[in-house]
């Protein structure tokens, strides 16, 4: 077993720690209470808020988190360069409960910045291999029957820095280009039927966004006719501007770049469109130097979110080890957890609901003896796929990739309680 610690990784780790120090302290697990109720003044003496009037309802027309939770926020990476308005912010997975991502903490990825578009002026068109090309207003779409479903969305580059043997320090930076929400909208199949799709010739659709990058992505017809959704709602309200308001595509199980934001057009065709962001970007550089294209499915993956990198265990004893698992191919069937770097595994509890192409929360009891430990999780999905180790994945994919890293993640719990990111060889 090797725990690499070269100077380059040390430098990057210090840079990330400086950027995320404020959130680390707030997310550290706490030991069980040791003080008896008789000796704790916080329970014996009535505080001011028990003896006075609180704020009226109208003081906050739109609810906000407590000021004591202000350190839990999306964060940009100090190790990635922002070019113009293009950039990424990472969701603070270490502070989440359950499986739903709050709208205000949903990760962001912009290729040309975000817009707040007037829904009254926005239009959505379907053309190509259809009998009746149509243009829809937002009013047209929102008057149609709708569905609501929970799905995860993950950037294809999530966990990408781990390919290069660079261990960024926290789960927010290793896995934070991931979110899971309830989306509401109209199934794309209904709209394609409304336009009279030519099922004899059609094999693919092209989704096009209305932002400055004119993001365009090919989606195979099987997906388009299955669970793809033209969505305007997220978590019970309209989409947020940074998440594509007023309209985006939802493509369950497929990398986030295909979930085209500010959606303005769907074209039906008979072959892949070879757009710039699917021929040059979001492709897999293989060991022989070739690029593997159209590998859009987000493969089976899991990560322990607590304890995780940057956190500190204050004392030995009992801890609840918790994390999330997901698969672009179906439901999570099982998650195993190891505390000794993969030598031994125990099966974790899966918390309901267990949904297709959605996050699943897992928990397992662990009593820490105060010695070095390496925590790992390994998921199995409903198709029988098993999450690979980093070593096994690199045997197939090499080390020069950027996208689609779904390897087992390792966290080292040192004897002093500090948790850090390590790669186990």
Protein Blocks (a to p, Z undefined) as FASTA:
>chain_A
ZZddbfklmmmmmmmmmmmmmmmmmmpccdddfbdfklmmklmpccfklmmccddfklmm
bacddfklmmpccdddfkbccehjbccddddfklpghjbdcfklgccddfebpadddfkl
pccddehjdfbdcdddfklmmmpccdddddddddfkgoklmmnopacfbfklmmmmccdd
ddddddfklmmmmnopafklpmbdcdddfbfnopacdddfklmmmmgccdfbeghiacdf
knopabdcddehiafklmcghiabdcddfbdfkiaklmmgopacdfkopacehilbccdd
dddfbdcehiacfbgcddddddddddfkbccfbdcddfegomaccdddddddddehiacd
dddddddehiacddddddddfkopacddfklmmmmnommbfbhpabdcdddddfkopacd
dddZZ
